[in-house]
């Protein structure tokens, strides 16, 4: 569990309902490297295809010059040697052209401390200990008002409307994993940020409690969930809410314009672009759906193909295999990335997940025209721009002008940005 908490760390506290009482050795503090690595690999990406005129337009110019030369020579041959010699030479040249004609397609350039003694008898402190910069208590309770009293007596600020929610968890037999920052330990660690807490337990309940987190929220909250599987063709979705595919460009290729591309200027504003896209999809969905942003293999094999790829490759940049091994995750093969923007009104239930197969995702992608036909990745958020080669004599710049209006329309539809403002930036 990683938090991007902003504010005084002395004010940070977390109460997580869990179905079991974990042992101390099942709780530890990790670092951000694995989460950052997973985020880097599965996050929506920008692909940039760039012309290589040396192998495309330069070749075209050479052939134009060659054709002009051939015509001139042909006229000279006919006048001086007759049609017989000319036709023989044309036949030989035809064979040569058939064998050596280069493709004029574009080439890809991927840029892509608790006071437990204060607890009332109806609240049981199953365990309490310190791990890293966190003071942790595992609680069980019979009534929510006693649990609330314990939390308040131990320095937690509990909203009045939390009691009914806490009671619902108690009735489900849930325990409570309660954390707050040990300021002395935090300062001694010297990290300057709160590290993720790893809670390792087994349960038949494939769920994530989010409701308590909405009580003090002043705005919508964003949650990114990474679900790893040991099965090469198993992934996950949210069972009690709709799981939708984020808009993506699965058709554009290095040598094929799909008309789904976007204006080049979003390269310098990709973060803002994607936030606008996600907000528009969130609103269009009724603000109560989860979005699939990635489903595919973990990047632990050098043979893994990708478009776009990270540069340098992730396994080199962050040593992902070693990181996974440190977290006892080396035998997991696939990862599902789900993005949920939620609030108390639109997400009144905790998230319940279920397993789905690769065929389930492929079927959904096929129905929406989002199949990645030549990639081991089942699905990912992918967006494409094309940049012509610089120079007055390169033809692709003129060719791309015919698509400018379409690309501007694509961006306006995805983000809700003003079309005229988009065209001014192009």
NORQUIZI-V101979 format. One record per pair of residues at least 4 apart in sequence whose C-alpha atoms are under 7 Angstrom apart, sorted by sequence separation. I is the first residue (numbers start at 1). J is the second residue. D is the distance in whole Angstrom. If there is no record, write none. Layout:
# NORQUIZI-V101979
((I:J:D) (I:J:D))
This chain:
# NORQUIZI-V101979
((22:26:6) (32:36:6) (33:37:6) (34:38:6) (35:39:6) (36:40:6) (37:41:6) (38:42:6) (39:43:6) (52:56:6) (53:57:5) (54:58:5) (55:59:6) (56:60:6) (57:61:6) (58:62:6) (59:63:6) (60:64:6) (61:65:6) (62:66:6) (63:67:6) (64:68:6) (65:69:6) (66:70:6) (67:71:6) (68:72:6) (69:73:6) (70:74:6) (71:75:6) (72:76:6) (73:77:6) (74:78:6) (75:79:6) (76:80:6) (77:81:5) (78:82:4) (81:85:6) (82:86:7) (83:87:6) (84:88:6) (85:89:6) (86:90:6) (87:91:6) (88:92:7) (89:93:6) (90:94:6) (91:95:6) (92:96:6) (93:97:6) (94:98:6) (95:99:6) (96:100:6) (97:101:5) (119:123:6) (130:134:6) (131:135:7) (143:147:7) (144:148:6) (145:149:6) (146:150:6) (147:151:6) (148:152:6) (149:153:6) (150:154:6) (151:155:6) (152:156:5) (158:162:7) (162:166:6) (163:167:6) (164:168:6) (165:169:7) (166:170:6) (167:171:6) (168:172:6) (169:173:7) (170:174:5) (182:186:6) (183:187:6) (184:188:6) (185:189:6) (186:190:7) (213:217:7) (238:242:7) (252:256:6) (253:257:7) (266:270:5) (269:273:6) (270:274:6) (271:275:6) (272:276:6) (273:277:6) (274:278:6) (275:279:6) (276:280:6) (277:281:6) (278:282:6) (279:283:6) (280:284:6) (281:285:6) (282:286:7) (283:287:5) (285:289:6) (309:313:7) (310:314:6) (312:316:7) (313:317:6) (314:318:6) (315:319:5) (319:323:6) (320:324:6) (321:325:6) (322:326:6) (323:327:6) (324:328:6) (325:329:6) (342:346:7) (343:347:6) (344:348:6) (356:360:6) (357:361:7) (358:362:6) (359:363:6) (360:364:6) (361:365:6) (362:366:6) (363:367:6) (364:368:6) (365:369:6) (366:370:6) (395:399:6) (396:400:6) (397:401:7) (400:404:7) (403:407:6) (404:408:6) (405:409:6) (406:410:6) (407:411:6) (408:412:6) (409:413:6) (410:414:6) (411:415:6) (412:416:5) (418:422:6) (419:423:6) (420:424:6) (421:425:7) (422:426:7) (53:58:6) (54:59:7) (77:82:7) (78:83:6) (130:135:4) (151:156:5) (152:157:6) (169:174:5) (229:234:6) (238:243:6) (252:257:6) (282:287:5) (299:304:7) (312:317:6) (315:320:5) (324:329:5) (325:330:5) (342:347:6) (365:370:5) (366:371:5) (389:394:7) (412:417:5) (129:135:6) (130:136:6) (141:147:6) (152:158:7) (229:235:7) (237:243:6) (252:258:5) (314:320:7) (315:321:7) (324:330:5) (365:371:5) (372:378:6) (412:418:6) (129:136:5) (251:258:6) (266:273:7) (372:379:7) (412:419:6) (78:86:6) (128:136:5) (129:137:7) (388:396:6) (77:86:6) (116:125:7) (128:137:4) (227:236:7) (321:330:7) (362:371:7) (388:397:5) (127:137:6) (128:138:6) (148:158:7) (409:419:7) (127:138:5) (249:260:6) (408:419:7) (74:86:7) (125:137:7) (126:138:5) (125:138:6) (126:139:6) (125:139:5) (126:140:7) (408:422:6) (124:139:6) (125:140:7) (148:163:7) (300:315:6) (408:423:6) (123:139:7) (124:140:5) (299:315:7) (362:378:7) (123:140:6) (124:141:6) (123:141:4) (145:163:6) (122:141:6) (123:142:7) (144:163:5) (122:142:6) (300:320:7) (114:135:7) (300:321:6) (113:135:5) (144:166:6) (123:146:6) (144:167:5) (122:146:7) (123:147:6) (143:167:6) (120:146:7) (142:170:7) (141:170:7) (120:150:7) (119:150:5) (118:150:7) (118:153:7) (140:175:5) (298:333:6) (139:175:6) (140:176:6) (297:333:6) (298:334:5) (139:176:5) (297:334:4) (298:335:6) (138:176:6) (139:177:7) (296:334:6) (297:335:6) (115:154:6) (138:177:5) (296:335:6) (114:154:6) (137:177:6) (138:178:6) (295:335:6) (296:336:7) (137:178:5) (295:336:5) (136:178:6) (137:179:7) (294:336:6) (295:337:6) (136:179:5) (294:337:5) (135:179:6) (136:180:7) (293:337:6) (134:179:6) (135:180:5) (244:289:7) (246:291:6) (292:337:6) (293:338:6) (134:180:6) (135:181:6) (243:289:6) (244:290:6) (245:291:6) (246:292:6) (292:338:5) (293:339:7) (134:181:5) (135:182:6) (241:288:7) (242:289:5) (243:290:5) (244:291:5) (245:292:5) (246:293:6) (291:338:6) (292:339:6) (56:104:5) (133:181:6) (134:182:5) (241:289:6) (242:290:6) (243:291:5) (244:292:6) (245:293:7) (290:338:7) (291:339:5) (133:182:5) (241:290:7) (243:292:7) (290:339:6) (291:340:6) (56:106:7) (290:340:5) (133:185:5) (238:290:7) (132:185:7) (133:186:5) (52:106:7) (51:106:6) (52:107:6) (51:107:6) (159:215:7) (50:107:7) (50:108:6) (288:346:5) (49:108:5) (50:109:5) (287:346:6) (288:347:6) (49:109:5) (235:295:7) (48:109:7) (49:110:7) (48:110:6) (47:110:6) (48:111:6) (47:111:7) (48:112:6) (47:112:5) (46:112:6) (45:112:7) (113:182:6) (306:375:7) (305:375:7) (305:376:7) (296:376:7) (297:377:7) (296:377:4) (295:377:6) (296:378:5) (295:378:6) (296:379:7) (295:379:5) (294:379:5) (295:380:6) (294:380:4) (293:380:5) (294:381:7) (293:381:5) (235:335:7) (236:336:6) (230:331:6) (232:333:6) (235:336:6) (29:131:7) (230:332:4) (231:333:6) (232:334:6) (28:131:6) (29:132:6) (229:332:5) (230:333:5) (228:332:6) (229:333:6) (230:334:7) (229:334:5) (228:334:6) (229:335:6) (228:335:4) (227:335:6) (228:336:6) (226:335:6) (227:336:5) (226:336:6) (227:337:7) (226:337:5) (240:351:7) (225:337:6) (226:338:7) (240:352:6) (224:337:7) (225:338:5) (238:351:7) (239:352:6) (224:338:6) (225:339:7) (238:352:6) (239:353:5) (224:339:5) (238:353:4) (239:354:6) (223:339:6) (224:340:6) (237:353:6) (238:354:6) (21:138:7) (223:340:5) (236:353:7) (237:354:6) (222:340:6) (223:341:6) (236:354:6) (237:355:7) (222:341:4) (236:355:5) (237:356:7) (221:341:5) (222:342:7) (235:355:6) (236:356:5) (250:370:5) (220:341:6) (221:342:5) (234:355:7) (235:356:5) (250:371:6) (264:385:5) (220:342:6) (221:343:6) (234:356:6) (235:357:6) (248:370:7) (250:372:5) (262:384:6) (263:385:6) (264:386:7) (220:343:5) (234:357:5) (235:358:7) (261:384:5) (262:385:5) (264:387:7) (233:357:6) (234:358:6) (261:385:5) (233:358:5) (214:343:6) (214:344:5) (252:384:7) (211:344:7) (248:381:5) (249:382:6) (247:381:7) (248:382:5) (249:383:5) (246:381:6) (248:383:6) (249:384:7) (280:415:6) (280:416:7) (211:348:7) (277:414:5) (211:349:7) (277:415:4) (211:350:6) (276:415:5) (210:350:5) (209:350:5) (210:351:7) (208:350:6) (209:351:6) (273:415:7) (208:351:5) (207:351:5) (208:352:6) (259:403:7) (263:407:6) (207:352:4) (262:407:5) (263:408:6) (108:254:5) (206:352:6) (207:353:6) (261:407:6) (262:408:7) (107:254:6) (206:353:6) (259:406:7) (260:407:7) (106:254:6) (107:255:6) (206:354:7) (259:407:7) (262:410:6) (106:255:5) (262:411:6) (105:255:5) (260:410:7) (17:169:7) (19:173:7) (21:175:7) (19:174:5) (20:175:6) (18:174:6) (19:175:6) (17:174:6) (18:175:5) (17:175:6) (18:176:6) (17:176:5) (18:177:7) (16:176:6) (17:177:6) (15:176:6) (16:177:5) (265:426:7) (15:177:6) (16:178:6) (15:178:5) (32:195:7) (263:426:7) (14:178:6) (15:179:7) (31:195:6) (32:196:7) (14:179:5) (30:195:6) (31:196:6) (13:179:6) (14:180:6) (29:195:7) (30:196:6) (13:180:4) (29:196:6) (30:197:6) (12:180:6) (29:197:5) (30:198:6) (12:181:6) (28:197:6) (29:198:6) (28:198:5) (10:181:6) (27:198:6) (28:199:7) (9:181:7) (27:199:5) (10:183:7) (26:199:6) (27:200:6) (26:200:5) (26:201:7) (22:201:7) (17:209:7) (2:195:7) (2:196:4) (1:196:5) (2:197:7) (1:197:5) (112:308:5) (1:198:6) (112:309:6) (110:308:6) (112:310:6) (110:309:7) (49:254:6) (44:293:7) (43:293:7) (42:294:6) (47:308:6) (37:318:7) (37:320:7) (34:323:6) (42:337:7) (44:380:7) (45:381:6) (46:382:6) (47:383:6) (48:384:6) (49:385:6) (50:386:6) (51:387:7) (53:389:7) (44:381:4) (45:382:5) (46:383:5) (47:384:5) (48:385:5) (49:386:5) (50:387:5) (51:388:5) (52:389:7) (57:394:6) (44:382:6) (45:383:6) (46:384:6) (47:385:6) (48:386:6) (49:387:6) (50:388:6) (51:389:5) (50:389:7))
